Amino acid sequence: MINKDWHLKNRMPKNPSIDERIKWHVTHAKNCACREMPESIKKLIENSKVE
């Protein structure tokens, strides 16, 4: 279910950096269940943990 209040207060920035996209999607997943996190973002998160 969508958390409309969260979405209205937390818009994705225009032309977001990769770090901004990751941060937005992680926060979104914690606050709203309107959709699953995109696979591309999951891969970026996974790849950022590998050093």
N, C-alpha and C positions, 0 to 999 in steps of 0.2 A: 504494500500500500504506500502511496506517495505521501511524503511529509511536506505539504505545500509550504508551510511556514519556513522550514529549513531551506527549501529551494529558493524562496523569495529573498532570504537573507544571505544566501551563499551562492552567488552566481559564479560560474566558471569565468576567470579573467579572459579578456580578449587577447588572442595570440599567446596563450599560456606557454611557459617553458615546460620542459619535461617534468622538472621537479614540481612545478605548480600543478600540473595535471595529476601527477601521482598523489600529491597532498590532497587535492580536491576529491579524487575518487576514494581514497582511504577514508576521509572524513565523511563523505557521502554514504559509504557502505555502513558506517557506524550509526548514522542518523536517519537513514531512509531505506526502505525496502522496495522502491519502485522498479528497480531493475538490477540485474547482476552486473558486476564490474566487467568491463570489456576485457577480452583475452589479451589485447595488446598492452593494456595497463598492467595486468597480472604478470605478463612476461617482463615488462620494464622493472617492476618491483622485484621479481625473482632475480633478474640480472644485476640489479643494483646491490643485492646482498652478497654477490660473488666477488671476491677480491683476488 
